[in-house]
Amino acid sequence: MSFFPKISFHPEVEEYLTKVFRNNELITALGTQEAESKYQSLLSHLSHPPGFTTVRVNTHLSSVKHVKKLLFEEIQKQFKGLCVPVLEHPKLQDVLLIPVIGPRRDLKKHASEVIVGAQCGYAVLRGAHVYVPGIVSTSRFMKAGDLVSVYSDVEGKCRRGAKEFEGAKVFLGNGISELSRSEIFSSSGPLNGMGIRMTEPVYLSPSFDNVLPSHLFLQNLPSVVVSHILNPQPGERILDMCAAPGGKTTHLATLMHDQGEVVAMDKISNKVKKIKQNAELLQLNCIQAFCYDGTKALSVEKREGHQEGPPFLPESFDRILLDAPCSGMGQRPNMAYSLTLKEVTSYQPLQRKLFTVAVKLLKPGGVLVYSTCTITLSENEEQVAWALRTFPCLQLQPQEPHIGGEGMRGAGLSPDQLKLLQRFDPAAVTLQGMDTNSLRDSREDDLISLANKDCIGFFIAKFIKSNSK
């Protein structure tokens, strides 16, 4: 049952998506009613957080069992003795899953209100406290120590520093103010630090502020699956083309036992800095991170002397991950999607440029994995159809582990080709809340099955490059 309103889009984006999810192939296979029902269900799911928090254990430094024990103790402490299990994923041996309790419908709202920006609000729904930069408005006389109700300004209409706000807002839960209104909004006030400590969030997820930072990495489930599918081996040379903030980069290095070379690229310098920080924190030495535009990463001529960084010569890498820049429509929760249709449709040509470079940089016999965190056909199945037409050297490969559903109809791919793809569709399960009673009565297998489906929207395709020229 839906707790929040469905995700909203610009009218032209909504029209575009409606056509995508009512395409002829899909209607012929499912029928108009089922296709429409699945689409509406997807829109409802996107505005709600996933049903599980996914944690990837840094197996380079610690065992899953050890981190599981520490994490269980930490969660009991945070949840004041409430018994929430930490589950080991049977197909992803480095993943721990924590069920999210909520939505909690019986929370009493306080008179003192705090309005936060949409992005801050989404973080709160996934377990974060409220930090000062995320606060847009507070009630007139709010003091440190006050009990407050926190709301998200999903449409971005609240003026910073406003003393009241009557626009569209979504209740996120209750907390205690760490600072007064004047401290938050004074020109010399703190720009960072915690503003509101959430004590009764609508969705109860553990906070990971400074919790075992070198032993675990918060990551969405499909993002962990991607690295397992690429399956890097010790001693290989791997390229992560669009790598920031480094979750997949560090995972690849861990799977290789820190033996070999993982080259990570991103064209924004601050993001590259973050990759390096994460590699250092997780104590991984085989990662080299470069600030570079992936579309220009192919060198057309041999260079004098030895140069480690980009651009690279053709056929330089054993395996390549292209987790491409995308329209990001699969991210959850998201209640108001802000991109215009022009922005949404700008990603397909960029992805094709990056993909073309990736194919040329890959050695014969090498593996290329393409992924996005979006739900459109144009960035997912249509890209696969284009790649198979454009590069006869590429063949689609089965994926292991295969946890998501098959690809979506509409791009002209055969049923056998669709089965080789992996599309994580949040609407694959009924939108349901989790309370302590249902959690206690659930079998572990059923919870794992739910976690595999109730995650962000995501797409994965795996190719191998044939040895023939």
C-alpha positions in Angstrom: 0.0 0.0 0.0 1.4 3.4 -1.0 2.4 5.8 1.8 3.7 8.6 -0.4 2.2 10.0 -3.6 3.6 8.6 -6.9 6.7 10.2 -8.3 5.9 13.2 -10.4 7.6 14.3 -13.7 7.6 17.2 -16.1 4.5 16.7 -18.4 6.7 16.0 -21.4 8.8 13.4 -19.5 5.6 11.8 -18.2 4.3 11.5 -21.8 7.6 10.1 -23.0 7.6 7.4 -20.2 4.0 6.5 -20.8 4.8 5.7 -24.4 7.9 3.6 -23.3 5.8 1.5 -20.9 2.9 1.2 -23.4 5.1 0.2 -26.4 3.6 -2.3 -28.9 5.8 -5.2 -28.0 4.9 -4.9 -24.4 1.2 -4.5 -25.0 1.2 -7.5 -27.3 2.9 -9.7 -24.7 1.1 -8.5 -21.5 -2.1 -6.9 -22.7 -3.0 -3.2 -22.1 -4.3 -3.6 -18.6 -1.4 -5.5 -17.2 1.2 -3.2 -18.9 -0.6 -0.2 -17.4 -0.9 -1.7 -14.0 2.9 -2.6 -13.9 3.7 1.0 -15.0 1.5 2.6 -12.3 3.0 0.2 -9.7 6.5 1.3 -10.7 5.6 5.0 -10.3 4.4 4.2 -6.7 7.5 2.2 -5.8 9.9 4.9 -7.0 8.7 7.4 -4.4 9.4 4.9 -1.6 12.8 3.7 -0.3 13.9 0.1 -1.0 12.8 -2.4 1.6 16.3 -3.3 2.7 19.6 -1.5 3.5 22.4 -3.3 1.6 25.9 -3.3 3.0 29.0 -4.6 1.1 31.6 -6.0 3.4 35.2 -5.1 2.6 36.5 -8.7 2.6 40.0 -7.4 2.0 40.1 -6.5 5.6 37.6 -8.6 7.5 35.3 -11.6 7.3 31.6 -11.3 6.6 30.8 -13.2 9.9 32.9 -10.7 11.9 31.3 -7.6 10.4 27.8 -9.2 10.7 28.3 -9.6 14.4 29.6 -6.0 14.9 26.8 -4.7 12.7 24.1 -6.6 14.6 25.4 -5.1 17.9 25.5 -1.6 16.4 21.9 -1.9 15.1 20.6 -3.1 18.5 22.3 -0.1 20.1 20.8 2.3 17.6 17.3 0.7 17.7 17.4 0.4 21.5 17.1 -3.4 21.7 14.6 -3.8 18.8 15.6 -7.1 17.2 16.2 -6.5 13.5 18.2 -9.3 11.8 21.3 -8.9 9.7 21.0 -11.4 6.8 23.8 -12.9 4.7 23.0 -13.0 1.0 23.3 -16.6 -0.3 24.4 -15.6 -3.9 26.4 -12.5 -3.0 28.9 -13.7 -0.4 30.1 -10.2 0.6 26.6 -8.7 1.1 24.6 -8.1 4.3 21.0 -7.1 4.2 19.1 -5.2 6.9 15.3 -5.0 6.6 13.8 -1.5 6.8 11.0 -1.1 9.4 8.2 1.1 8.0 6.4 3.1 7.0 5.4 3.8 10.6 1.9 5.3 10.4 1.3 6.0 14.1 3.9 8.8 14.7 2.5 11.9 16.4 3.5 15.1 14.7 5.0 18.1 16.7 4.0 21.7 16.3 7.6 22.8 15.6 8.5 22.0 12.0 11.7 21.7 10.0 11.7 21.7 6.2 14.6 20.0 4.4 15.5 19.9 0.7 14.4 16.9 -1.4 17.9 15.2 -1.5 18.3 15.5 2.3 14.8 14.1 2.7 15.6 11.0 0.6 18.7 10.4 2.7 16.6 10.6 5.9 14.2 8.0 4.4 17.3 5.7 4.1 18.6 6.2 7.6 20.5 9.5 7.7 20.2 12.2 10.3 19.6 15.8 9.1 22.7 17.9 8.5 22.7 21.7 8.5 23.2 22.2 4.8 20.0 20.2 4.1 17.8 22.5 6.3 15.7 25.0 4.3 13.3 26.3 6.9 12.4 26.0 10.6 9.6 27.2 12.8 10.1 30.7 14.1 11.2 30.0 17.7 12.9 26.6 17.4 15.6 26.1 20.0 18.3 23.4 20.5 16.7 20.4 22.2 13.2 21.0 20.8 11.2 18.0 19.5 10.5 18.7 15.9 8.7 17.1 12.9 10.8 17.0 9.7 9.2 17.4 6.3 10.7 17.3 2.8 10.1 20.1 0.3 9.9 17.7 -2.6 9.1 20.4 -5.2 11.9 22.8 -4.1 9.5 25.7 -3.5 10.4 26.6 0.1 12.4 29.8 0.5 15.6 29.4 2.6 15.1 30.7 6.1 11.3 30.9 5.8 9.5 30.9 9.2 6.6 28.8 7.8 5.8 26.9 4.6 2.4 25.9 3.3 3.5 24.3 0.0 3.7 20.6 -0.8 5.6 18.8 1.9 6.0 15.1 2.9 6.4 14.0 6.5 9.7 12.2 7.2 9.5 11.6 11.0 10.4 13.3 14.2 13.7 14.3 15.8 15.5 16.6 18.2 17.1 19.8 17.1 20.8 20.1 17.8 20.8 23.8 17.1 18.5 26.8 17.4 17.0 28.5 14.3 19.3 31.5 14.7 22.4 29.3 14.8 21.3 27.4 11.7 20.6 30.6 9.6 23.0 33.1 11.0 25.7 34.2 8.6 28.5 33.1 10.9 26.7 29.9 12.0 27.9 26.4 11.4 27.8 25.3 7.8 28.2 21.6 8.6 27.4 19.2 11.4 24.2 17.6 12.5 21.1 19.8 12.6 18.4 17.3 13.6 18.9 14.0 15.2 16.2 11.7 13.9 14.6 9.8 16.8 11.3 8.6 15.1 11.9 8.3 11.3 8.9 7.1 9.2 11.3 4.4 7.9 13.6 2.9 10.5 17.0 2.2 8.9 20.3 2.2 10.7 22.5 5.3 10.5 26.0 4.5 9.2 27.7 7.7 10.3 31.2 6.6 11.3 30.0 3.0 11.6 32.9 0.5 10.7 34.0 2.9 7.8 36.9 0.7 6.6 35.0 -2.6 6.9 31.8 -1.9 5.0 30.4 0.1 2.1 26.8 1.2 1.7 25.7 0.2 -1.8 22.5 -0.6 -3.5 22.1 -4.3 -4.2 22.2 -4.2 -8.0 25.4 -2.1 -7.8 27.1 -5.0 -6.0 25.8 -7.5 -8.5 27.5 -5.6 -11.3 31.0 -6.2 -10.0 30.3 -9.9 -9.5 29.1 -10.2 -13.1 32.3 -8.5 -14.4 34.1 -11.1 -12.3 37.6 -9.6 -12.3 40.5 -12.0 -11.7 43.8 -11.4 -9.8 46.5 -10.0 -12.1 44.1 -8.6 -14.7 43.9 -5.0 -15.9 40.5 -3.6 -15.4 38.9 -0.3 -16.5 36.1 1.3 -14.6 35.2 4.1 -17.1 32.8 6.3 -15.1 33.9 5.3 -11.6 32.9 7.9 -9.0 32.3 7.7 -6.1 34.2 4.4 -6.2 31.8 1.8 -4.8 32.2 -0.5 -7.8 35.9 0.4 -8.2 36.8 -0.7 -4.7 34.6 -3.8 -5.0 36.4 -4.8 -8.2 39.8 -4.4 -6.4 38.5 -6.5 -3.5 37.3 -9.3 -5.7 40.8 -9.4 -7.3 42.3 -9.6 -3.8 44.1 -6.3 -4.6 46.2 -8.1 -7.2 46.4 -6.6 -10.6 45.4 -3.1 -11.7 42.0 -1.3 -11.6 42.0 1.9 -13.6 39.2 4.3 -12.5 38.3 7.4 -14.5 35.9 10.2 -13.9 35.9 13.7 -15.5 35.1 15.6 -12.3 38.2 16.2 -10.1 36.3 16.2 -6.8 34.8 12.9 -7.6 38.2 11.4 -8.5 39.4 12.6 -5.1 36.5 10.7 -3.5 37.6 7.5 -5.3 41.1 7.9 -4.0 39.8 8.5 -0.5 37.6 5.4 -0.6 40.5 3.3 -1.9 42.7 4.5 0.9 40.0 4.0 3.6 39.4 0.4 2.4 43.2 -0.1 2.2 43.2 -1.1 -1.5 46.5 -0.4 -3.4 45.8 -1.7 -6.9 43.5 1.3 -7.8 44.7 4.1 -10.0 42.3 7.0 -10.4 42.4 9.6 -13.1 40.5 12.8 -13.8 39.7 12.1 -17.5 36.8 12.2 -19.9 36.0 8.6 -20.9 34.9 9.6 -24.4 38.5 10.7 -25.1 40.2 7.7 -23.4 41.3 6.0 -26.6 44.8 6.9 -27.9 45.1 6.8 -31.7 48.9 6.7 -31.7 51.6 5.1 -29.7 53.2 7.5 -27.3 56.8 8.0 -26.4 58.0 6.6 -23.1 55.9 4.8 -20.5 52.6 6.6 -19.6 50.3 4.9 -17.0 47.3 7.2 -17.4 44.8 7.9 -20.1 44.4 8.0 -23.1 45.1 4.3 -23.6 46.1 2.2 -26.6 43.5 -0.1 -28.2 43.0 -3.5 -26.6 44.6 -2.5 -23.3 42.1 -4.0 -20.8 41.0 -7.5 -19.9 37.6 -6.4 -18.6 35.8 -3.1 -18.7 32.9 -1.8 -16.6 30.8 1.0 -18.2 28.4 2.0 -15.5 27.2 4.8 -17.7 26.0 8.3 -16.8 22.2 8.0 -17.1 18.9 9.7 -16.4 18.8 8.0 -13.0 15.1 7.3 -13.0 15.6 4.1 -11.0 16.9 5.8 -7.9 14.7 5.4 -4.8 13.2 7.2 -3.1 12.4 10.0 -5.6 9.0 11.9 -5.3 9.6 14.6 -7.9 11.9 13.9 -10.8 13.5 17.2 -11.9 15.1 16.5 -15.3 13.5 17.8 -18.5 12.9 15.6 -21.6 15.8 17.2 -23.4 18.1 16.2 -20.4 16.6 12.7 -20.3 17.2 12.1 -24.0 20.7 13.5 -23.9 22.2 10.4 -22.3 21.8 7.9 -25.1 24.3 9.6 -27.5 26.8 10.1 -24.6 26.5 6.4 -23.6 27.1 5.3 -27.2 30.3 7.4 -27.4 31.6 5.8 -24.2 30.5 2.3 -25.3 32.4 2.7 -28.6 35.6 3.7 -26.8 35.1 0.8 -24.4 34.8 -1.8 -27.2 38.1 -0.5 -28.8 39.9 -0.5 -25.4 38.9 -4.1 -24.7 41.2 -7.0 -25.6 39.8 -9.8 -27.8 38.3 -12.4 -25.5 37.6 -9.6 -22.9 34.4 -8.9 -21.0 32.4 -5.7 -21.1 29.6 -5.0 -18.6 27.3 -2.1 -19.3 24.9 -0.9 -16.6 22.6 2.0 -15.7 20.4 3.0 -12.8 17.5 4.0 -15.0 14.3 2.5 -16.3 14.0 3.8 -19.9 14.3 1.5 -23.0 16.5 4.0 -24.8 19.3 3.8 -22.3 19.0 0.1 -21.7 17.6 -2.5 -24.1 17.8 -0.1 -27.1 21.5 0.3 -26.3 22.0 -3.5 -26.3 20.2 -3.8 -29.7 22.4 -0.9 -31.1 25.6 -2.5 -29.7 24.9 -5.9 -31.3 24.2 -4.2 -34.7 27.2 -1.9 -34.5 29.9 -4.2 -33.2 29.7 -7.7 -34.8 32.6 -8.7 -32.5 30.3 -8.5 -29.4 28.2 -11.3 -28.1 25.7 -11.2 -25.2 26.6 -13.4 -22.3 24.7 -15.1 -19.5 25.1 -13.3 -16.1 26.0 -14.9 -12.9 24.5 -14.2 -10.4 21.2 -13.5 -12.2 19.0 -12.0 -9.4 16.9 -9.4 -11.3 14.3 -10.0 -14.0 14.9 -10.3 -17.8 15.1 -7.4 -20.1 12.0 -5.4 -21.1 10.3 -5.8 -24.5 10.2 -2.9 -26.9 13.7 -2.7 -28.4 13.3 -5.6 -30.9 15.5 -8.1 -29.0 14.6 -11.8 -29.1 13.2 -13.6 -26.1 16.5 -15.4 -25.7 18.4 -12.1 -25.8 16.1 -10.6 -23.2 16.7 -13.6 -20.9 20.5 -12.8 -20.9 19.8 -9.2 -19.7 19.2 -8.3 -16.1 16.6 -5.6 -15.3 15.8 -4.8 -11.6 12.2 -3.7 -11.5 11.1 -2.3 -8.1 7.5 -3.0 -9.2 8.2 -6.8 -9.3 6.8 -7.0 -5.7 3.8 -5.6 -4.1 4.5 -2.3 -2.3 4.3 -3.4 1.4 5.5 -2.1 4.7 7.5 -4.1 7.2 6.7 -4.0 10.9 8.3 -6.0 13.7 5.5 -8.6 13.7 5.7 -9.3 9.9 9.5 -9.4 10.3 9.4 -11.9 13.1 7.0 -14.1 11.2 9.0 -14.1 7.9 11.3 -16.9 6.8 14.8 -15.8 5.9 14.5 -17.2 2.3 11.4 -15.0 1.8 13.2 -11.9 3.1 16.1 -12.5 0.7 13.7 -13.0 -2.2 12.0 -9.7 -1.3 15.4 -7.9 -1.0 16.3 -9.1 -4.5 13.3 -7.4 -5.9 12.5 -4.4 -3.7 15.6 -2.4 -4.6 16.4 0.5 -7.0 15.6 0.3 -10.7 18.8 -1.0 -12.5 19.9 -2.6 -15.8 22.9 -4.8 -16.6 24.2 -6.3 -19.9 27.3 -8.5 -20.3 29.2 -8.8 -23.5 32.3 -10.8 -24.6 34.5 -9.6 -27.5 35.3 -12.3 -30.0 38.9 -13.1 -30.8 38.3 -12.8 -34.6 39.3 -9.4 -36.1 
